[in-house]
Amino acid sequence: MKPRSANLQQLVLSALLIGLATVLSLVKLFQLPFGGAVTLCSMLPLILITQLYGAKWGLLSCSAYGIIQLFIDSAGFSFVTGIPAYMAVVLFDYLLAFGLIGLAGLVRGKKITAGRMVAGTVVACVSRYVCHVISGIVVWKVYAELSAIPEILRGWALFQSETLIYGYAIYYNATYMLPEMLITMAAGAALASIIKFDKLECVR
């Protein structure tokens, strides 16, 4: 059993990092019209939590962050009609999408390294991306239109009329999740390389 001081440190540091992630989420490098944005590394503090304390604590912390984002983005629900759609958005765009960032802790090790930060970011972003795609297919399909797809891609089988809903969800969410992942990967690798975590040891 960890001493009470260690538990308190874990709780306080996690709360601070969740707060930092929330502030960074408000700094949007660009915003998409129907939701989704590239932020100033808002996922990085959450991934750091998972690398410090593991996937179990990470899932809990990231779920708390998802609830905060749910309240921050509450205005976006004006575009949602019907209780099933509302519940699907809450689940796939917030609770699961952000909660599953905690899976980055699956690649945690004794030391926080650039490689583990990058790998954790990939796990986190892919998990979040899948949730947003599911939401796009289930709820936001009404906004799927071929004109939103770059002309160079319109000939692909994925963007034909019978599969447009799926193609649109895959493409739309990739337009912000891919840059978000690349930025977070770079920032995470830099953070692990510049800041040595020897004194702030990962709790096993």
ABEGO torsion letter per residue (X at the ends): XBBAAAAAAAAAAAAAAAAAAAAAAABBABBBAAEEBBBBGAAAAAAAAAAAAEAAAAAAAAAAAAAAAAAAAAAAAAABBEAAAAAAAAAAAAAAAAAAAAAAAAABBABBBAAAAAAAAAAAAAAAAAAAAAAAAAAAAAABBAAABBAAAAABAAABAAAAAAAAAAAAAAAAAAAAAAAAAAAAAAAAAABBAAABBBBX
